Amino acid sequence: DAGSSVEEMEFNWDEYLEDTGATAAPHGSFKHVDTSLQNGFAPGMKLEVAVKSDQNTYWVATIITTCGQLLLLRYDGYGEDRKADFWCDILTADLHPIGWCQQNKKVLKVPEGIKDKIPDQEEFLQRVLKGACSAPANLLEGLHRGKNPLDLIAPGSRLELQNIQDSLEAWIVNVVENVGGRLKLRYEGLEDLDKFDQWLFYLDPFLHQVGWAAQHGYSLQPPLAIRSLRSEADWQEILKKVKEEEEESSVPTDLFKDKPVIGVHSFSEGMKLEAVDPMAPFVISPATVLKVYNDKYFLIEMDDLRPERAAGRRYVCHLNSTGIFPVQWSLKNGLHLSPPPGYPGQDFDWADYLKQCGAEAAPQSCFPLLTSDHGFKENMKLEAVNPADPEEVCIATVTKLKDSYLWLQLEGSKKPVPECIVSVESMNIFPVGWCETNGYQLRPPRKAIVNKQKKIAVVQPEKQILSSRTVHDGLKNQELNSSDSVVINGKYCCPKIYFNHRCFSGPYLNKGRIAELPQSVGPGNCVLVLKEVLTLLINAAYKPSRVLRELQLDEEAAWHGHGETLKAKYKGKSYRATVEVVRTADRVADFCRKTCIKLECCPNLFGPQMVLDKCSENCSVLTKTKYTHYYGKRKNKRIGRPPGGHSNMEVAMKKPNKRRKRRKHFFVHKKKRSSTSVDNTPAGSPQGSGAEDEDDQDESELSHSLAQDRDKRKRKLRTFSFSDDENKPPSPKDIKMEVAEKLQLDSNPLEWSVADVVRFLKSTDCAPLARIFLDQEIDGQALLLLTLPTVQECMDLKLGPAIKLCHHIERVKLAFYQQFAN
């Protein structure tokens, strides 16, 4: 109850991940959670919306993105212009499906802002509405308006549940509790008897709306386990009562439209296979197809050879059931197969066993293909249901992966349990923060980092309101203020963030690593989703510490969001910095765009809008130099080097082969560069010793290599040894420079690394400028593209030094054309 309180330790996921050195499993790997957050609306759907300036007229708008009961809309006619986008609350805004105005004699009129772009209104509407998908009418009108479909499964709702021991039977269950789509179910007729309660996710293949059994020819009978608790007459009376109250307790049928479709299997009775017992998913053991009901369902029995046993553990399966494998699957994957109870000896052999049983192995074609493309990795953390006590959701660690299966070690369970074997598609695993988001108690680890004890109020999710201050009924089509913390069922809801791999990745981010990122992250808690997005970007950088420095919160700037600590690792060092992220959905799109511009990549590289065919910024036709000129930091005019400025970044030095209990942090500050001061150091390079530690380390490594090269040059006249610091090729590349002006190259400049380019410049009278090339990561290919205007503009060089530098660049180009161009 709202007035009650409990004394408990508050678990902090961020501190726990920091302490264990682990990472959270990506949100995108939990497809059932992603589906549960959908509200029935989808980007691209069209609807008719009242025009802000004239509430008596309407115009067609397109859904850009969704977030709970909020829609981001854009009036048709604005094209790719995002400036006129606005958020609407489905509950209060004047929204209608396509065709509503015509049916209700309302006026469709072009808004003033785009009147000049649409000379013929009728022709325009005919064109944009051809083949368009209208927003569903039932989600915009009536009792279901503005409700997340998941919220329609309220306590007291009725469903039908297939019997796990006999799939040809089903019985009615009551929803006792709905936790983010995970339902606590009680068989109809048991009233307050909770002994037989079950927890299932609403998308479970065995869970259906009332009436499903009759429609598909299944009998409606209470399971054997509870049948003796009442007389047959009582059960019939209960069934009659359910049918009378069906309309008021039913759940909409379209709620189950996203359930996996069950295919046709090809198993036969007597076939042997390997299986995980869903009631105790700790080992893989031999099993038998005991019975085939129809082309959809069959019964599996775990083998038990003990003479005194009555029957082994049985459960119903279908084609897509998880935890069933072909014979020899364990052996092929280096896993232990537990012999059936009563089997003589420990060395189980499938060939002997099949011969002994007179049975055949189920062929490979009976089983669905397994995939390893799921995003999970060893040591990742998540939240998982304890199979021994389904009331518990525990912290879990991925200890092993094989194909589509995870081995999870649960932490903090009341009674210790062995490692659990679960499918990556299991609906009993959830992303980090899921319990907190849905107001459910997560079992913390026994030795977790926790904040001090405090009393907290226990509030059921369904009792929480839409926002931190009530959104008044007059909101209509007005934009939500940035101060409104949008909360839906206790969630700070963030729309799905897409990584648009076709877009320009800029100088900081590695295009190859960007291509490996998931297509999207979220939806979910704004802070958690954006933190995951930024972490992925940092890890996809050429130098993660530099991207972290660009993203860090400027202590002198106004703070409008939420400070989160992010980490980066580079060359054996760990860096941490405070980064500002937004808390509310209405600010997510702007946050993503500004962050993209900060990183000098395409403003559409990531954000709540998916780039389908062509980016609106037309970034694919721009070269790196041109793009940086348009979207980069013109004030600094640098290609790849982050500008100077105050840093709140911490760097932690790692000591090899020694585990430390406490990190030593070194606070690194960069000196501010004045645009008006005279720079006596090489143009465009950091002044004095204010550069970041990592760059000093790069320079010291490079200096050491160059010192060795100078020793060689004493023995070999004008011979320079080149080696890439970072890639460390096995043998050096040499170039020979004659005393005359003409340059003779022994290696193709197109293959030069950044270190090669720096080393070449160090051998010329432009040696002081080598630092700029190192900072901006200019390799051989980039070197050959440099021209006098580019050098002056992007390196802040005066005409004299720029001409001198270009003279050497031209000598390399000439040698390249003469020696390698053919």
KOLTOR-695733 format. One record per residue (C-alpha): x, z negated, y. Coordinates in steps of 0.25 Angstrom, whole numbers, padded with zeros to 4 digits, always signed. Layout:
BEGIN
XZY
...
REM end
This chain:
BEGIN
+0000+0000+0000
+0004+0003+0014
+0005-0012+0017
+0013-0016+0005
+0029-0017+0005
+0039-0017-0005
+0054-0022-0005
+0063-0011-0010
+0076-0005-0008
+0076+0008+0000
+0084+0019-0008
+0092+0029+0001
+0094+0042-0006
+0104+0047+0005
+0113+0034+0003
+0112+0035-0012
+0116+0050-0012
+0128+0047-0003
+0132+0035-0012
+0131+0043-0025
+0137+0056-0019
+0126+0063-0025
+0116+0074-0020
+0101+0075-0020
+0095+0086-0029
+0090+0097-0020
+0075+0096-0016
+0073+0111-0020
+0076+0107-0035
+0063+0100-0036
+0052+0111-0036
+0041+0102-0040
+0043+0093-0027
+0044+0106-0019
+0031+0111-0024
+0024+0097-0021
+0028+0098-0006
+0021+0112-0004
+0008+0111+0003
+0002+0124-0001
+0006+0132+0011
+0018+0141+0011
+0027+0148+0021
+0021+0162+0024
+0006+0158+0023
-0002+0162+0035
-0014+0154+0041
-0022+0155+0054
-0018+0144+0064
-0025+0140+0077
-0016+0145+0089
-0010+0133+0097
-0013+0138+0111
-0028+0142+0107
-0034+0134+0096
-0046+0143+0095
-0037+0155+0090
-0029+0156+0078
-0017+0164+0073
-0010+0167+0060
+0002+0159+0057
+0012+0159+0045
+0017+0146+0038
+0032+0145+0040
+0034+0132+0032
+0026+0120+0027
+0029+0105+0027
+0018+0097+0021
+0005+0099+0029
+0013+0105+0040
+0015+0120+0042
+0025+0128+0050
+0017+0140+0056
+0021+0152+0064
+0010+0161+0070
+0011+0176+0065
+0017+0185+0075
+0029+0176+0079
+0037+0183+0068
+0050+0175+0065
+0049+0167+0078
+0049+0152+0074
+0047+0146+0088
+0032+0146+0087
+0032+0140+0073
+0023+0127+0073
+0019+0116+0063
+0005+0113+0059
-0001+0102+0051
-0011+0108+0041
-0020+0096+0043
-0023+0097+0058
-0019+0112+0062
-0029+0123+0063
-0025+0131+0051
-0033+0141+0043
-0031+0151+0032
-0030+0166+0035
-0044+0172+0038
-0050+0159+0043
-0051+0164+0057
-0059+0176+0053
-0068+0168+0044
-0071+0157+0055
-0071+0167+0067
-0058+0161+0074
-0049+0169+0083
-0036+0174+0078
-0027+0176+0091
-0012+0179+0093
-0005+0167+0099
+0000+0169+0113
+0015+0168+0109
+0014+0181+0101
+0003+0189+0107
+0013+0199+0112
+0018+0201+0098
+0005+0205+0092
-0002+0216+0100
-0012+0218+0088
-0018+0205+0082
-0026+0212+0071
-0015+0221+0067
-0005+0209+0067
-0014+0200+0059
-0017+0211+0049
-0002+0213+0047
+0002+0199+0045
-0010+0194+0036
-0008+0206+0027
-0004+0199+0013
-0002+0186+0020
-0004+0173+0013
-0014+0163+0019
-0013+0148+0019
-0022+0142+0008
-0036+0139+0015
-0037+0126+0006
-0025+0120+0012
-0029+0123+0026
-0044+0118+0025
-0052+0108+0017
-0047+0095+0010
-0034+0100+0006
-0030+0104+0020
-0016+0100+0024
-0013+0092+0011
-0001+0094+0002
-0007+0099-0011
+0001+0087-0017
-0007+0077-0009
-0020+0082-0016
-0016+0074-0028
-0020+0061-0023
-0022+0048-0031
-0035+0049-0039
-0033+0064-0041
-0036+0069-0055
-0028+0079-0063
-0027+0083-0078
-0014+0080-0086
-0011+0087-0099
-0007+0078-0111
+0008+0078-0113
+0006+0076-0128
-0005+0086-0129
-0006+0097-0119
-0020+0102-0123
-0026+0089-0117
-0026+0084-0103
-0032+0072-0096
-0036+0068-0082
-0026+0060-0074
-0028+0053-0061
-0017+0054-0050
-0013+0039-0047
-0001+0043-0037
+0005+0055-0031
+0019+0054-0027
+0024+0067-0022
+0017+0075-0033
+0021+0065-0044
+0008+0060-0049
+0005+0047-0056
-0006+0050-0066
-0016+0042-0073
-0025+0047-0084
-0040+0047-0080
-0047+0035-0087
-0035+0025-0087
-0039+0019-0073
-0028+0009-0069
-0021+0010-0083
-0007+0016-0078
+0000+0015-0092
-0002+0030-0094
+0001+0035-0080
+0010+0047-0079
+0018+0053-0067
+0018+0068-0066
+0021+0078-0055
+0009+0086-0050
+0015+0099-0055
+0017+0094-0069
+0012+0105-0079
+0003+0096-0086
-0004+0091-0074
-0017+0099-0069
-0029+0098-0061
-0042+0093-0067
-0049+0103-0074
-0036+0110-0079
-0039+0106-0094
-0053+0112-0095
-0048+0125-0088
-0037+0127-0098
-0044+0122-0111
-0037+0109-0112
-0045+0096-0117
-0046+0084-0107
-0043+0072-0115
-0035+0059-0112
-0022+0058-0119
-0021+0051-0132
-0013+0040-0126
-0025+0035-0117
-0037+0041-0125
-0039+0028-0133
-0040+0020-0120
-0054+0025-0118
-0066+0030-0126
-0069+0044-0128
-0082+0042-0120
-0074+0036-0108
-0064+0047-0108
-0076+0057-0107
-0082+0049-0096
-0069+0049-0088
-0068+0064-0090
-0083+0066-0084
-0079+0057-0072
-0067+0065-0069
-0075+0078-0069
-0085+0072-0060
-0074+0068-0050
-0066+0081-0052
-0068+0087-0038
-0064+0074-0030
-0052+0071-0038
-0047+0085-0042
-0033+0091-0037
-0033+0105-0031
-0029+0115-0042
-0020+0122-0033
-0011+0110-0033
-0005+0114-0046
-0003+0129-0042
+0012+0126-0042
+0013+0120-0056
+0022+0127-0066
+0015+0137-0074
+0016+0135-0089
+0020+0147-0097
+0018+0151-0111
+0028+0145-0121
+0033+0150-0135
+0035+0138-0143
+0031+0136-0157
+0028+0123-0165
+0040+0118-0172
+0050+0123-0163
+0062+0114-0160
+0068+0112-0146
+0075+0102-0138
+0067+0093-0128
+0067+0082-0118
+0057+0071-0120
+0049+0071-0107
+0046+0056-0109
+0060+0053-0111
+0069+0064-0105
+0082+0058-0109
+0087+0067-0121
+0085+0081-0127
+0080+0081-0141
+0074+0090-0152
+0059+0093-0151
+0049+0101-0158
+0037+0110-0153
+0026+0101-0160
+0014+0109-0156
+0010+0122-0148
-0003+0120-0140
-0004+0134-0134
+0005+0144-0126
+0007+0133-0115
+0010+0120-0122
+0017+0114-0134
+0020+0100-0139
+0035+0095-0141
+0039+0084-0150
+0052+0077-0149
+0058+0077-0163
+0059+0064-0170
+0064+0063-0184
+0061+0048-0187
+0052+0047-0199
+0044+0035-0193
+0041+0043-0180
+0026+0047-0178
+0028+0058-0168
+0039+0062-0158
+0037+0062-0143
+0028+0074-0140
+0025+0081-0127
+0019+0095-0122
+0027+0106-0117
+0025+0120-0111
+0035+0131-0108
+0040+0125-0095
+0042+0111-0100
+0055+0105-0097
+0064+0098-0107
+0063+0107-0119
+0075+0115-0123
+0079+0125-0134
+0086+0120-0146
+0101+0119-0143
+0099+0118-0128
+0106+0104-0128
+0118+0109-0136
+0120+0121-0127
+0119+0112-0114
+0129+0101-0120
+0118+0091-0120
+0114+0081-0131
+0102+0083-0140
+0097+0070-0145
+0093+0071-0160
+0079+0068-0163
+0076+0053-0168
+0079+0052-0183
+0089+0064-0183
+0101+0060-0192
+0114+0060-0184
+0117+0063-0170
+0122+0077-0171
+0110+0085-0170
+0110+0100-0174
+0099+0109-0171
+0101+0119-0182
+0101+0108-0193
+0089+0101-0186
+0080+0114-0185
+0084+0117-0200
+0080+0103-0204
+0067+0104-0196
+0064+0118-0201
+0061+0121-0186
+0065+0132-0176
+0071+0130-0162
+0062+0135-0151
+0068+0148-0145
+0075+0148-0132
+0063+0158-0127
+0054+0146-0128
+0061+0139-0116
+0060+0142-0102
+0073+0146-0095
+0081+0134-0089
+0087+0136-0075
+0099+0129-0068
+0095+0133-0054
+0089+0120-0049
+0098+0113-0039
+0101+0101-0047
+0116+0096-0049
+0122+0085-0056
+0123+0071-0048
+0111+0076-0039
+0100+0065-0036
+0085+0066-0037
+0073+0057-0040
+0067+0057-0054
+0056+0051-0062
+0060+0041-0073
+0055+0047-0086
+0055+0033-0092
+0046+0028-0080
+0039+0039-0072
+0035+0029-0061
+0050+0029-0057
+0057+0039-0049
+0072+0037-0049
+0085+0042-0043
+0091+0052-0053
+0104+0059-0054
+0107+0073-0061
+0117+0070-0071
+0117+0083-0079
+0110+0097-0078
+0107+0107-0089
+0100+0120-0085
+0086+0115-0079
+0088+0100-0083
+0094+0088-0077
+0099+0075-0082
+0095+0063-0073
+0100+0049-0072
+0089+0040-0066
+0094+0029-0057
+0086+0016-0054
+0076+0017-0065
+0070+0004-0069
+0075+0006-0083
+0087+0015-0086
+0084+0028-0092
+0094+0039-0098
+0096+0052-0091
+0084+0060-0090
+0083+0075-0093
+0074+0083-0083
+0071+0097-0079
+0075+0102-0065
+0060+0105-0064
+0055+0091-0068
+0044+0086-0059
+0050+0072-0061
+0062+0074-0052
+0062+0074-0037
+0072+0076-0026
+0079+0065-0018
+0069+0058-0009
+0056+0062-0016
+0052+0047-0019
+0054+0043-0005
+0047+0055+0001
+0035+0052-0008
+0035+0037-0007
+0039+0034-0021
+0049+0023-0026
+0062+0029-0030
+0070+0021-0040
+0083+0019-0033
+0096+0017-0041
+0100+0003-0045
+0113+0004-0036
+0107+0013-0025
+0111+0012-0010
+0099+0006-0004
+0095+0001+0010
+0092-0013+0012
+0078-0019+0007
+0067-0016+0016
+0052-0017+0015
+0045-0004+0015
+0030+0000+0015
+0025+0007+0003
+0016+0018+0008
+0009+0028-0002
+0013+0043+0002
-0002+0047+0003
-0004+0036+0014
+0007+0042+0023
+0003+0050+0035
+0007+0064+0040
+0017+0060+0050
+0024+0048+0057
+0013+0049+0068
+0000+0054+0064
-0002+0069+0067
-0014+0070+0075
-0026+0079+0072
-0023+0087+0084
-0009+0093+0079
-0016+0106+0076
-0005+0117+0077
+0004+0109+0086
+0019+0108+0082
+0022+0094+0076
+0031+0086+0085
+0045+0084+0080
+0043+0069+0081
+0032+0070+0070
+0038+0066+0057
+0030+0074+0047
+0027+0066+0034
+0019+0071+0023
+0016+0062+0011
+0028+0054+0016
+0037+0066+0017
+0045+0071+0029
+0041+0085+0024
+0051+0096+0026
+0048+0111+0023
+0056+0118+0013
+0070+0123+0019
+0074+0136+0014
+0089+0141+0013
+0088+0156+0018
+0100+0161+0010
+0099+0175+0017
+0102+0169+0031
+0116+0168+0038
+0123+0156+0033
+0133+0155+0045
+0147+0150+0046
+0145+0136+0040
+0137+0139+0028
+0142+0146+0015
+0133+0157+0012
+0136+0157-0003
+0132+0142-0003
+0120+0144+0006
+0115+0154-0005
+0116+0144-0016
+0107+0134-0008
+0093+0132-0013
+0082+0141-0007
+0075+0129-0001
+0075+0114+0001
+0063+0105+0002
+0052+0103+0006
+0053+0088+0008
+0058+0077+0017
+0063+0083+0029
+0076+0075+0030
+0079+0076+0015
+0076+0091+0015
+0085+0094+0027
+0096+0085+0022
+0096+0093+0009
+0096+0106+0017
+0108+0102+0026
+0116+0097+0014
+0114+0110+0007
+0119+0117+0020
+0131+0108+0021
+0135+0111+0007
+0134+0126+0009
+0144+0126+0020
+0158+0131+0020
+0162+0118+0025
+0151+0107+0023
+0157+0098+0033
+0156+0108+0044
+0141+0110+0042
+0139+0095+0041
+0146+0094+0055
+0137+0105+0061
+0125+0097+0056
+0128+0083+0060
+0120+0076+0070
+0126+0076+0084
+0126+0062+0088
+0124+0066+0103
+0112+0075+0100
+0098+0070+0100
+0093+0065+0086
+0079+0070+0083
+0080+0070+0067
+0085+0062+0056
+0100+0059+0053
+0105+0062+0039
+0119+0061+0034
+0124+0073+0027
+0137+0075+0019
+0147+0087+0017
+0159+0088+0008
+0171+0097+0011
+0185+0097+0006
+0184+0083+0000
+0178+0076+0012
+0164+0071+0014
+0157+0072+0027
+0145+0066+0032
+0137+0068+0045
+0123+0064+0051
+0114+0076+0052
+0101+0077+0059
+0089+0082+0051
+0074+0083+0055
+0063+0074+0049
+0051+0083+0051
+0046+0096+0046
+0043+0102+0060
+0058+0101+0063
+0064+0107+0050
+0063+0121+0054
+0070+0119+0068
+0081+0110+0061
+0084+0120+0051
+0086+0131+0061
+0094+0123+0070
+0103+0118+0059
+0105+0133+0055
+0109+0136+0069
+0119+0124+0069
+0125+0130+0057
+0126+0144+0063
+0118+0150+0051
+0105+0158+0052
+0094+0149+0058
+0086+0153+0045
+0096+0149+0035
+0088+0137+0031
+0075+0132+0036
+0060+0130+0032
+0058+0145+0032
+0062+0155+0021
+0069+0168+0025
+0063+0178+0016
+0068+0192+0019
+0075+0192+0033
+0080+0181+0042
+0073+0181+0055
+0087+0178+0062
+0092+0191+0056
+0105+0184+0052
+0109+0193+0041
+0113+0204+0050
+0122+0195+0059
+0137+0193+0056
+0143+0179+0055
+0149+0181+0069
+0136+0186+0076
+0127+0176+0069
+0136+0165+0074
+0135+0170+0088
+0120+0170+0088
+0118+0157+0080
+0131+0150+0080
+0135+0139+0091
+0139+0149+0102
+0144+0137+0110
+0156+0136+0100
+0156+0150+0095
+0162+0146+0082
+0161+0154+0069
+0162+0143+0059
+0168+0130+0065
+0157+0119+0069
+0159+0116+0084
+0165+0103+0088
+0157+0091+0092
+0154+0076+0088
+0154+0074+0073
+0147+0063+0066
+0152+0067+0053
+0159+0058+0043
+0170+0063+0034
+0173+0055+0021
+0187+0057+0015
+0186+0058-0001
+0197+0051-0009
+0199+0059-0022
+0199+0051-0035
+0194+0038-0029
+0180+0033-0028
+0177+0026-0015
+0167+0016-0012
+0166+0018+0003
+0168+0031+0011
+0178+0031+0022
+0172+0039+0034
+0179+0046+0044
+0171+0050+0057
+0176+0064+0062
+0173+0068+0076
+0176+0081+0082
+0180+0082+0097
+0171+0089+0106
+0175+0103+0111
+0173+0105+0126
+0169+0119+0130
+0176+0118+0143
+0189+0112+0139
+0202+0120+0137
+0205+0121+0122
+0220+0121+0120
+0218+0122+0105
+0216+0135+0098
+0203+0141+0104
+0191+0136+0096
+0198+0126+0087
+0194+0112+0087
+0202+0103+0097
+0213+0093+0093
+0210+0085+0080
+0195+0084+0082
+0192+0094+0070
+0185+0089+0058
+0194+0083+0047
+0190+0094+0037
+0196+0104+0046
+0209+0096+0048
+0210+0095+0033
+0208+0111+0032
+0219+0112+0043
+0228+0103+0036
+0226+0110+0023
+0228+0123+0030
+0241+0118+0037
+0247+0114+0024
+0245+0127+0018
+0250+0134+0030
+0263+0125+0030
+0265+0130+0016
+0263+0144+0021
+0273+0142+0032
+0284+0138+0022
+0281+0151+0014
+0283+0159+0027
+0297+0154+0029
+0300+0160+0015
+0292+0172+0016
+0292+0180+0030
+0278+0181+0035
+0271+0178+0022
+0258+0169+0023
+0252+0162+0011
+0236+0161+0012
+0228+0152+0004
+0213+0147+0006
+0213+0132+0008
+0199+0131+0003
+0199+0140-0009
+0214+0139-0013
+0217+0152-0020
+0227+0151-0031
+0237+0161-0024
+0240+0163-0009
+0237+0176-0002
+0248+0182+0006
+0249+0190+0019
+0261+0196+0025
+0262+0198+0040
+0273+0207+0045
+0281+0205+0057
+0275+0217+0063
+0261+0217+0069
+0255+0224+0057
+0249+0214+0046
+0251+0215+0032
+0241+0208+0023
+0243+0204+0008
+0228+0199+0007
+0215+0205+0012
+0210+0197+0024
+0196+0199+0019
+0200+0189+0008
+0207+0179+0017
+0201+0165+0018
+0200+0156+0030
+0213+0150+0027
+0220+0164+0026
+0215+0168+0039
+0220+0155+0045
+0233+0156+0039
+0235+0170+0044
+0231+0166+0059
+0241+0154+0057
+0252+0165+0055
+0249+0172+0068
+0250+0168+0083
+0235+0164+0082
+0238+0152+0073
+0231+0142+0082
+0218+0150+0080
+0218+0148+0065
+0211+0135+0066
+0198+0143+0071
+0198+0152+0059
+0200+0140+0050
+0188+0133+0057
+0179+0145+0057
+0183+0149+0043
+0186+0163+0046
+0191+0170+0034
+0197+0184+0032
+0184+0191+0033
+0180+0184+0045
+0194+0187+0051
+0192+0202+0050
+0179+0201+0057
+0184+0194+0069
+0185+0202+0083
+0189+0198+0097
+0175+0195+0102
+0172+0187+0089
+0185+0179+0090
+0183+0176+0105
+0168+0172+0103
+0168+0164+0090
+0182+0158+0092
+0182+0154+0107
+0195+0162+0109
+0200+0167+0122
+0203+0181+0123
+0219+0180+0122
+0219+0171+0109
+0207+0180+0103
+0215+0193+0105
+0227+0187+0099
+0219+0182+0087
+0212+0196+0085
+0225+0203+0085
+0229+0196+0072
+0215+0198+0067
+0216+0213+0070
+0230+0213+0062
+0223+0207+0050
+0211+0218+0051
+0221+0229+0052
+0229+0224+0040
+0216+0223+0033
+0212+0237+0036
+0225+0243+0032
+0227+0235+0019
+0214+0231+0014
+0202+0239+0020
+0203+0250+0010
REM end
